[in-house]
Amino acid sequence: MKPIVSIIMGSVSDFPIMEEAGKFLEEMGVSFEYNALSAHRTPELVMDFATKAKDRGIKVIIAGAGGAAHLPGVIAAYTSIPVIGVPVKSSNSMDGWDSVLSILQMPAGIPVATVALNGARNAAILSTQIVASSDENLYAKLTTFKESMKKKVIEANEKLQGKS
């Protein structure tokens, strides 16, 4: 199956965080791919990736990066496909704030949706919601997923009430 979501990271060291996005997409049956390309070390490859993504059938790009975290913004500059940025708390990070602000503070006209620090799973959920806006089966799966979260909270609350 051709991927419709691309999960890209600035370094393979980001994989343990970004893998959470892949796990959710797999649960939902959304086809995806992984890539590791650096906005700073391989800018030509990033440009090539971004400019050809639509022709390859990609509908959403999840881009994770740590430190200066320019990858999501660079990709968004080269494509009109929705880009969801995942700030990654890396070894050279300023407690993750550098990544958060680098992704969050995009200039007008180059939006990047931004999730929480290390929030790859939420990026996958958002990408699935974007794709599900034109896919009724996927929309139904998401609805079931959200209902199961609601049910877990209600059950946990009931157990807690039984302890008082």
C-alpha positions, -999 to 999 in steps of 0.1 A, spaced: 0 0 0 14 34 -9 20 57 21 -3 86 26 14 99 57 51 106 59 69 106 92 102 124 89 128 131 115 160 152 115 180 123 129 176 86 136 182 94 172 146 109 171 132 75 161 121 63 196 99 94 199 86 94 163 80 57 163 49 64 185 33 81 155 39 51 134 23 28 160 -9 49 161 -11 50 123 -6 13 122 -35 8 147 -57 29 125 -47 12 93 -32 43 78 -3 36 54 29 56 62 66 57 57 96 68 78 124 91 66 154 106 84 167 138 66 184 168 81 174 203 72 210 214 80 231 184 67 210 173 37 190 204 26 188 193 -10 173 160 0 148 177 22 138 200 -6 135 170 -30 114 151 -4 90 180 2 85 190 -34 78 154 -46 56 143 -16 23 152 -32 32 134 -64 40 103 -43 5 104 -28 15 119 6 -15 137 22 1 148 56 37 151 68 47 146 104 81 162 110 100 158 142 131 177 151 151 186 181 174 215 189 169 243 164 142 222 149 141 238 114 129 206 96 91 211 98 94 247 87 117 240 58 94 212 46 63 236 49 82 262 28 84 237 -1 49 221 0 13 229 5 7 195 21 -2 199 58 29 197 80 26 187 117 57 195 137 68 174 167 93 192 189 118 166 202 137 171 234 172 162 222 206 158 239 216 193 229 182 208 237 174 237 261 149 215 280 130 212 247 120 249 245 143 256 216 125 229 196 90 240 207 96 277 198 114 269 165 84 249 153 57 271 169 69 305 157 66 301 119 63 332 98 30 342 83 21 321 52 41 291 62 20 274 89 31 243 108 7 226 132 26 220 164 20 194 190 35 190 225 71 183 232 77 146 222 40 145 211 44 122 181 13 102 190 -9 133 190 7 143 156 -4 109 143 -39 114 157 -41 148 140 -28 135 107 -54 108 109 -81 133 115 -70 153 85 -71 122 63 -104 111 78 -121 143 67 -125 126 33 -126 89 44 -157 77 62 -142 44 73 -112 61 89 -135 86 105 -155 58 121 -123 42 134 -113 75 150 -147 79 165 -144 44 181 -109 53 193 -121 85 210 -151 67 225 -127 41 240 -107 69 256 -139 83 271 -149 48 284 -115 44 301 -119 76 320 -154 68 331 -143 33 343 -113 48 362 -135 73 378 -160 47 389 -131 27 405 -119 58 422 -154 65 436 -156 30 450 -125 38 471 -140 67 490 
